[in-house]
């Protein structure tokens, strides 16, 4: 069984974990303990690694079609299956705690998958196929029929309990397959509750009532955020996706829900993105602020300061676990076939070991952006973090690193890393009056100016007429677009105009996709949104608007972006939903609203 296209998947979240459900009605990814825990349904990465499908019998045949949409301002997904015999809706969600509202969402989620089947017309026969396979498919559970008509699945540390309203389920050896009919007006509630083998029993919830409560919790959350810029529906939905990728207990934002979805089908650049990247920090903070989510920004700051801890001589890792774990050592799931044969399947991400000099700039820039919100005098941990990051950059900016694309070959003097080092020093100078007696703005300003001189001298390639990806290189890189976004150079500077034009011509496609470099096999959505911002800043708002509207067209039918787009097929590639793609949309929409915004 081949995995569906990445764009077929809708995203469910309880702000602790997430699930992916396909247009075919199959939940193919769910890591119920937290975002980066082991899956219990993992068909996304191997056809035999578990799934839970609820769909009409004969789905996909003549006369069958599907339409689906999120309930407004929620991650509650309603899929309508139209068949020759009638129509039925399946509404899916990960349950919120009963009574949770607004920012309580996700704090005490019960780890229950809710599926409510509603007959709309005619009489439709439904098929249920429940095949859990914990630990990415390594375990096949024992199934036990329960006195209340449910089925308990247990293997290793995992317990799952399935109930279907009005049915006494029959367990086969390793799965539950059953059919039932739904008539117009009839409602059948289904729930799958997760528990730990040696912990409290799984929660037992009323699926219909819990679905209503979960919907209200999401709606209350979004009602507390007011965005007044352009493209409000797109921005609000992307902000909802970011909320869904937020681990509520700490405030950390996962880069994506998934691991090992490839940048190229059959390729080996398949990485685990279920962690929180400091590189994404400034962009995410800006997006959350634009989308009027100040409480989320406060919690994200608290997570960053706690995760980094006291700063010494070692480079600050680029990523952490969602509760601040530092050691995210990578290993391979050698038993898993990978998405459409793309191997290896990785768990963990060894990028945490790399030196990436841009990281402090992302964090200090975010502090500077929200300085007034954070107060005239910073709390000790925030002050120590900014001082530590600034001094580290002052000592190490001249070293090579792995760059923002986290290359796994040799270190280089990447342009974007140097620009973010400059940004660290520049913003630290601006924050000096809030950093106490250890602040040294005069020395910091001297280092800032030295970095700037190096970028202008060594980052510019006279022969091709552009800033390139690394000092002394002739290779274009879309990361050069961060120079005006970071206010290192105005977009109207002749060198920047030339760079933007070269990047657009050499790395872009006619329909708005932008590759990171010339040999990149796919368009990188964040870079396309950076180009939108650059065009606004060069005084081309009409072209920027047209590009923006082309790029947002790469979202799937329920408004979700993965990381990249295949240049030949225009199919989504990479981990999904991708936080930075949605961050890029929000920031580009705000740039179109406020061209001079920081």
N, C-alpha and C positions, 0 to 999 in steps of 0.2 A: 504494500500500500504506500504510494508516494505521498509525501506531505503536501498539503495545499500551498498555494502562493502565500507569502508573508502578508500580503495585503488582504487576505481572506480573514484575518484574525481581528476580533474585537477584544478590548482590554477591560477586565474587571479588576477592582481593587477594594481592599478594606483598609488601605494605608498602613498595612503591616506586611501583606503579601499581595500577590496578584495572580491572575489567571488569564489565559487566552482561549477564546471560543471562536471556532470557525463558522463560516457561512453554512457549512454542512451540519451544524448543531453539535459538533464535537468539542469538548474541552480537552485540549491537547497539551496544556501547560498549567500546572498549579504547584507552587512550592508553599504549602500552607503555613509553615512555622514562621517564616519571614522571607523577604525577597530573595536572599541568597542561600536559603536552605535547600535540601534535596527535594526533587520533584516527586509527586505521587502520580501525576499524569505527565508523561514526557514524550508523547508521540511526536512532538515538534522536532525532537532530535533523534528519534529512532522509531520506526513504525510499530515496534513491539514494546515500547516503553510506557504504555498505559494511556487510556483515554476514557472519556465518559460522554457518550453520544445520545442525544434525544432528538429525534427527527421523524418525519412521516415515513412509513413503509414505502419503499419505491422512490424515495427522494432522488431527484436528478433525472427522472424519466420524462417522457413527453408531457407537456402541460404543467410542468413544475417550475416554479420560480420563487425567489427569495427577495424580500426587502427588509431592511433593518435600520434602526436608528437608536441613539441614546435618548432616554428621557431628558429633557432640557436641563442643563447644568448638573448632570449626574454622570456616573459611570454605571448606570443601570441600563442594560442593553436589551432592546425588544426586537426579536426576529420574527417576521411573519412568513410562514411557509404556505404558499398557494399550491394546491394540488387539484386534479380533476374532481376529486371527491369533496373538496371544501378547503377552508383556510383555517390555520391554527397559528397562534402566537406563542412563542417561548420567550419569557423574560428572565434574564440571568443577572445575578449580582453576587458579590461577596458580602456577607451580612455585616451590618453595623451593629454595635451593641444596642439593645433595646433602650430607647429613651435618649440616645446620643444625639446631640445637636451641635451644629457649627463646628468649633474647634475641638470638640470631644471626639469627632470622627476619627476612628482608628486607634484611640488610646487603649481600649479594651475589647478589640474585635474578637468575636468568638470562634473564628476560623471555620465558618460554615458557608458552603456553596449552595446558593438558592436557585432553583429553576422552577418557574411557575408556567404551566401549560394551560392555555385558554382557547377553547373552541370558539371560532368566529363565525363559521358558516359550515353547513353540511355535516358530514360525519367522517372524521379522519382517523385512520389507524396509525398509531405511533409505535415506533420501535425504540427500545432503551437498551444500550450496551454499556455496561459498567465494568471496566477492566483496569483496576488500579495496579500500578507496578512501582512501589516505592524505590527510593534511592536511584533515580534515573534509569529505572528498569532492571536493576540488579535483583530485586526481590519480587517473588510471586506470592501473594498473601494466601492464607487460609480464609475461606469464606464460611460464615456460620449464620444460618437462618435464626432470626430472633422471634420471641413469642409475640411481639407487637407487629409482626409482618415485615420488619426491616432485615437488613443483612449487615453483619459486622465483618469487616476485612481487617486482618491483622498480620503484620510481618515486621520483624525487627523492632524498631522503636515506634512504629506507626500503627495507629488504629483509625479506621474510617468506618462510619456507620451511615448506610444509605436507607432512606425512607421514601416511599412514594405513596401519597395519600390515596386511600381506598384500595390499595393492592397488597396482597401478601406475596412477597418476592420469593423466587426460587433461585437458589444458588447452584450454579454448575461448579465444576471443579475449581476454576480460576477466574470466573466472571459471572455477571448476571446479565442475561439477555431475556427480555420479556417484551410483549406487545400489549397495548391497551388502546381502546377507542375513546375519542373525545368528540362530543357533539357540540353544536352551537350553544354557547352560554355555560358550558361545563368548565370547571377549573380544577386542575390537578396540581397539587404542590409537591415538590421534590426537594429534599435537602440531603447534602453529604456533609457530615460533621467530622472534623479532624480532632484527634486527641493523641496524647503520648501513651505508649504502652504501659508505662509505670507511673503515670500521672492521673489527674482527674479524668473522669469519663467525658467523652465528647458531649458538647451541648446539644440539647434537644429543643428545637425551635419550631414554631408554626410557620411554614414557608410563606404563606400568603400575608400574614400579619407582619412578618419580618421584612418582606420585600417592601411593604408600604412604609415601615419605619426607616429602612435603609434609604429609600427614595427621599423621604422628608429630611433625613440627616444631611444628604448631599445638597438638597435645595437650600437648607438653612445655611450651610457653609458658603455657598456661592452668593446668597443674598447679602452676606456681610462684606462683600467685595464689590466696589463700584469703579468700573473703568469707563473713562469718558472720551477715549480716543477713537481713531478710525478702526474699521473692521471689528466692531465690538463682539460679534458672535464668534468669530475665529479666535479672538484673544481670550474670551471667556472659556471657550472649549479647551484651548491649549493650557490655560491656567488650571482647569479641572484635571487635565492629564498630568500636569506637574504635581498637583495635590495627590493624585493617585499613585505617583512614583515617590511620594514622601513617606518615609518611615516615621509615623506619627510620634512614637515614643521618644525619638531623639531630635526630629526635625531634619535629618539628613535626606537628601534627594538622590535616589538611585539613578545612575546614568541611563539605564534601560531595565526592562523586566527580565530580559533573557540573557542566556549565554550562548556563544558559538554559532549564532546565525551569521553566515559568511558574507564577506565583502564581494566575493565572486563565487558563484555556484561551482563546487568542486575544488575551491581554493583552500589554503591553509591559514589565512588571516581570519581566524575565528576566535574571538576573545570573550571573556566573561565580563559583562558590563553591569552586574547587579550590585555595584558598590557606588560610593559617592566620591567624585573627583573634585579636588580643590581647584583644578584648572577651570572647571565649569562654574566655580563659585560666583565670580563677579558677574558673569552673564546671567546666571540664574537669579542672583539677588536683584539685578536690574529688572529682569522680567517679572519677578514677583512683586517688586515695587510698582512697576508700571501697571500691573494687573490689580493693584490696590490690595495686596496681601501683606500688610506690615507685620502681623503676628507671625507669619511664616518666616519672614526675614529675621526676626528676633531669635526665634528658636534655632534657625540655621547658624547664626553667629555663635550661639551658646554651644552648639555641637562642634563647630570648628575649633573654638578655643580649647574645649575639653579634649578633643581628639588629638590636636597637635601637641598639647602639653608644653612643658618647658623646652625651649629651643636651644640645642647645643651646636656642635660642629657638624653633625651628620645632616645631609640634605633632608628637608621636610618631604615626606612621601607625597606623591601626587594624588593618591587615593587612600581611602579608609573604608572599613566595613561600616554598615549603617549604625552601629553602636560604638564606632570609634576604633575598631580593631585595626592594628597596623600590619601584622603579618598575614598577608593574603596569598601565601605561597600557592603556586599553580601546580595542578596535576591533571593528567589526562584520563578521561573516561574511555578506556580502550575498548570496552564492550559496545559502546554506542556507535551507530553507523554515521551519525551526523545528519544535518538537514540536507536532504537530497544528495547524500554521500559526501558531504563536505567535512573532512576530518583535518585535524583532531577536534574532539569535543573537550573543551577546557573548563575546569572548575578552579576558581581562584584566578588571580592576575598578577604576574610577576613584574608588571610595571611599577609596583610599589617599591621595588629595589632601585629604580633608575634615578639618576640625577636629572631633574628637569627644572631649569632655572627660571622658567616663567611662572612657577607656582606661587611664590610670594607676591608677585605683582597682581595676580587674580584676587588674592585675599586682601592685601592692603588697599587696592583700588575699591573693593567693596566697602571696606571700612570708611574710606574717604567719601564715597558716594552717599553714605548714610550717616555721616558724622554728626549732623544736627539732630538726627533722630536718636543717636547714641548718647548725646549729652555733652556738655562742655568739659567734663572731666570723666575720663574713661575708667571703668572698673579695673582692678589690678590685672586680672587675667587677660583682658583685651589689650591693655597697655603693654604688658610683657610680650604678648604675641606680636604686636606691631613692631616693638623695639627689636625683638629677636629676629624677625624676618628681615627687617631693614639692615641690621648689622650683618646677617648672613649674606645678603646680596652684595653689600659693600665689599665683602671679602672674596666672593666667588664669581662675580659676574663675568670675569674674563675667562672662565673655564669653558670647555665644550660641554655639551649635554646631549640628551636624546631628542629634545624638541617636543612640540605639542602633539605631533602625530605618533609619538612613542615608538620610534624606530628601534628595531632590535639588532641593528648592525653597529657600526662604529659611531662614536660621539662626534658631533660637529659644532661649529659656532653658528647656531641657527638664528636667523634674523628675528623671528618672533620672540625667541627667548630673550634676546638682548633688549628688544623693545619693552618687554614686560619687566625686565630688570630696571630699565629707565623709569618705567611707570611706578615701580616700588619706591624708588628714591624720590621721584617728583611728588608722589602723594604723601610720603612720610614728611617731607618738608612742609607740606600744607597742613599736616596733622601735629606738627611739633609742639604747638602750644597746649595740646591735650595729652602729651606723653611724659610730662614730668621733667625732672632735672637731668635725666640721662639723655634726653633728646639733644641731637647735635646737628641742627639744620644747616649750618654753614659747611661742615664737612660733607654732609649728605648731598648738598647742592653741587659741591665740587665733583663728587662721584657721578651724580646724575649727568652733569655736563660732559664728563669724560665718556660716559656710555653713549650719549647722543652723538658726540663727535665720531666715535667708532662706527656707529650704525650708518651715519651719513657718508663716511669715508669707505668702509669695507662692505657695507650691505648693498650699495648701489653698483650696478654693472653698466659701465658706459657703453659697452659694445651693443648690448641689447636694449638699453634705454629703460631699465626697470630695476626696482629692488628685487632681489632674488631670495631663494629660500634659505641660503646659508652664506656666510662671508666667503668671498672668493669663488662662488658658484655661478654658473650661467643658467641654472635651472630655475624656471619660474615656480612659484608656490603660492597658492591662494591665501596662505596665512599672511602674506604681505598686506592684505586688505585690512588687517587690524591696525595699521599705522594711523589712519584717520579716525577709526573707531575709538582708539585709545588716545586720540588727540596728540599723538607724537608729531604729526605733520598735518596741516589742513589738506583736505581732499583736493583743494584748488591749487595747491603747490604744483608747479610744472612737472616735477619728478613724480609726484603722486598721481597726477592725471595720466602721465605716460604709463605708470605701473598698472593703474586700473584698466586702461585701454588694452595693454598687453595681456594681462590676466584674462580679461573678458574675451579677447580674440583667440588666444592660444589654448586656454583651458576651458572655455565655455562652449555651449552648444546653442543652436538656434532657438530652442525652446526653454532656455533659461537655466539649464543645469550647469554646474561649475565643478570641475574636477579639482582635487587638491594639487596635483602635479601632472605632468604630461603623460606619464605611464599609468596613472590611476585608472583602474578599470571601470569606475562608476562615478556618477555625479554625487557630490557631498552636499546635502541639503543646507547645512549651516553656512557653508561658503556661499551658496546662492543668496541666502538672506543677508550675509555680509555685503555682497555686491549691491543689493537693494539699498542698504544704508549708505554705501559709498556714492552711489548715483544721486541720492538725495543731497548729500553733502557737496557734490560737484555742481549742484544747481540744475539737475535733470529730473525733477519730480515726476514728470509724465512717464519717462522711460522707466523710472524706478517703480512706479505704480503698475505699469504693464508687466514688468518682470515679476513683481510680487504676486500678481494674480496668476501668472503662469506657474510659478513655483508652488503656490498653495494647491494648485490642481493636482499635484502628485500625492496628496493625501488619499487614503482609501475612502470607501463609501461612508465610513463613520468618523472621518476627520483625523485619522491617526497617521503619523509619519514614522517610518523606520529611519535608519541613518543615511542610506544611500539609495540611488536609483540606477538600475542597469541602463547603460547607454544604448543598447540595441533593442531590448524588449520593453523598456520603461517600467519594468517590474521593481518593486521594493526589494532592497537588500539590506543586510546588516541587522543588528539587534533592534528590537521593537517593543513598545513604542519608545522612541529615542528622545530623551529629555532635551538634548541640545537642539534638535530640529524644531521642537515646539518653543524653546527659548528663543531661537532665531526668529521664528514667526512673530512672537510678541514684540521683540526689540525692533524688528523691521517695521511693524505696524506703528509702533510709537515714533520711530524716526520719520515716517511719513506724516505723522500727526504733528510732531514737534521737531523740525529739522535740526535745531541747534541744541537738542537735549544731550546731556551726558549719560 
